[in-house]
């Protein structure tokens, strides 16, 4: 076999291999072949029974960070805890079905800037005298992908009191006043 024939055979074999992989890959569930994270997610927060708070939050990738923004109404004036929870449901008394804080690394609860904290520990949201608030934070350790850092399908909760960032497991921030499920937009 001449050298040029060998190179041609190798190119044909390589092409056939890629074709076979593409065909076989087509048989697998699409999310495992090529997963492309969504460009945006949102959560519509509704009042938990007995409360009036509500809100709308958006989640957008920004480089290696996740930009989280929200607008809230019906809050009591002052600071409130804000956390992403592991569950996918706001049901149950006091939104108990939302589960604990989103914590894929098993860390202790803490301030979002601390070396050890739950991935779902967010900065507090502070409402003005009229009960409205705007929130914005760029968070590391969260994303919209289908990995352990992914938050789509989890819940986000605003609590009645401020988060002291030390009391385990929830910062002593009190009961949920609003809850919503994070969904792909």
C-alpha positions in Angstrom: 0.0 0.0 0.0 1.4 3.4 -0.9 1.7 6.1 1.7 -1.0 8.3 0.1 -3.4 5.3 0.1 -2.8 4.8 3.8 -3.6 8.4 4.6 -6.8 8.2 2.5 -7.8 5.0 4.4 -7.2 6.6 7.7 -9.3 9.6 6.8 -12.1 7.4 5.7 -11.9 5.3 8.9 -11.9 8.4 11.0 -14.9 9.8 9.2 -16.7 6.5 9.7 -15.9 6.4 13.4 -17.3 9.9 13.9 -20.4 9.0 11.9 -21.0 5.9 14.0 -20.5 7.9 17.2 -23.0 10.5 16.0 -25.6 7.8 15.1 -25.1 5.9 18.4 -25.2 9.2 20.3 -28.6 9.9 18.7 -30.0 6.9 20.5 -29.1 8.3 24.0 -31.3 10.9 25.8 -30.6 14.3 24.3 -29.7 15.9 27.6 -26.7 13.5 27.9 -25.3 14.0 24.3 -24.9 17.8 24.2 -26.3 19.7 27.2 -26.6 23.4 26.6 -27.6 25.3 29.8 -30.5 27.7 29.4 -29.7 31.4 29.1 -32.2 32.5 31.7 -34.4 31.2 34.5 -37.0 32.8 36.6 -39.1 32.3 39.8 -42.4 33.8 40.5 -42.7 34.0 44.3 -46.2 33.7 45.8 -47.2 34.5 49.4 -47.1 31.7 51.8 -50.4 31.3 53.7 -50.9 34.1 56.1 -48.5 36.5 54.4 -48.7 39.1 51.6 -45.1 39.0 50.1 -44.6 38.2 46.5 -41.8 38.7 44.0 -40.3 37.9 40.6 -36.7 36.8 40.3 -34.5 36.2 37.3 -31.3 34.2 37.0 -28.8 34.8 34.2 -25.2 33.5 33.6 -22.6 36.2 33.7 -19.2 34.7 32.9 -18.5 32.2 35.7 -21.1 33.9 38.0 -24.8 33.8 38.1 -26.6 37.2 38.1 -29.7 37.1 40.4 -32.2 39.9 40.3 -35.5 40.3 42.0 -38.3 42.7 42.7 -40.5 42.1 45.8 -43.7 43.6 47.3 -45.7 43.0 50.4 -42.7 42.6 52.7 -42.5 44.1 56.2 -40.0 47.0 56.2 -36.4 45.9 56.9 -34.1 42.9 56.1 -35.3 39.4 55.1 -33.4 36.2 54.5 -33.3 34.9 51.0 -32.3 31.4 50.2 -32.4 28.8 47.4 -33.8 25.5 48.8 -33.2 22.0 47.6 -36.9 21.0 47.1 -39.0 21.6 44.0 -42.3 22.4 45.6 -43.6 25.3 47.7 -46.4 23.2 49.2 -47.0 22.1 52.7 -47.5 24.2 55.8 -45.1 27.2 55.7 -43.6 25.9 52.3 -42.1 23.0 54.2 -42.0 21.0 51.0 -39.2 23.3 49.7 -36.8 21.4 51.9 -33.6 22.7 53.4 -31.2 25.1 51.9 -29.6 24.1 48.6 -26.3 22.7 49.8 -24.6 20.2 47.4 -21.2 20.4 49.2 -22.5 19.7 52.7 -21.2 23.1 54.1 -22.4 24.9 57.2 -24.8 27.8 56.8 -23.0 31.1 56.5 -22.6 34.5 54.8 -22.4 34.2 51.0 -18.9 35.7 51.0 -17.6 33.4 53.7 -15.4 30.4 52.8 -18.0 28.0 54.1 -21.7 28.5 53.3 -24.6 26.8 51.6 -24.7 27.3 47.9 -28.2 28.6 48.4 -27.3 31.2 51.0 -27.9 34.5 49.3 -27.4 38.1 50.5 -30.4 39.5 52.3 -33.2 41.5 50.7 -34.2 44.8 52.4 -37.6 46.2 52.0 -38.4 49.9 52.3 -41.2 51.5 54.2 -43.6 50.7 51.4 -42.8 47.0 51.6 -41.0 46.8 48.2 -37.5 45.8 47.5 -35.1 45.3 44.6 -32.4 42.6 44.9 -29.3 42.1 42.8 -26.3 39.8 43.4 -23.7 38.0 41.3 -23.1 34.6 42.9 -20.3 32.1 42.5 -21.1 28.4 42.9 -24.5 28.4 41.2 -25.4 27.9 37.6 -28.4 27.0 35.3 -26.8 23.7 34.1 -27.7 20.1 34.7 -24.9 19.6 37.2 -24.6 19.7 41.0 -24.5 23.5 41.0 -27.7 23.8 38.9 -30.6 25.5 40.5 -33.4 25.0 37.9 -36.2 23.0 39.6 -35.3 24.2 43.1 -37.2 26.7 45.1 -36.3 30.2 46.4 -37.7 31.5 49.6 -37.9 34.9 51.3 -38.1 34.7 55.1 -39.8 36.8 57.8 -36.7 37.9 59.5 -33.1 38.8 58.7 -30.5 36.0 58.4 -27.8 36.2 61.0 -25.5 34.0 58.9 -24.4 32.0 62.0 -27.3 30.0 63.5 -27.5 26.5 62.0 -29.0 25.5 59.7 -31.0 28.6 58.6 -29.6 31.7 60.2 -32.5 32.1 62.5 -34.4 33.9 59.7 -37.8 32.6 60.6 -40.7 31.2 58.6 -41.1 31.6 54.8 -43.2 34.5 53.7 -42.9 33.9 49.9 -41.8 30.9 47.8 -41.4 30.1 44.1 -39.9 27.4 41.9 -37.0 28.3 39.7 -37.9 27.4 36.1 -36.1 27.7 32.7 -37.4 30.7 30.8 
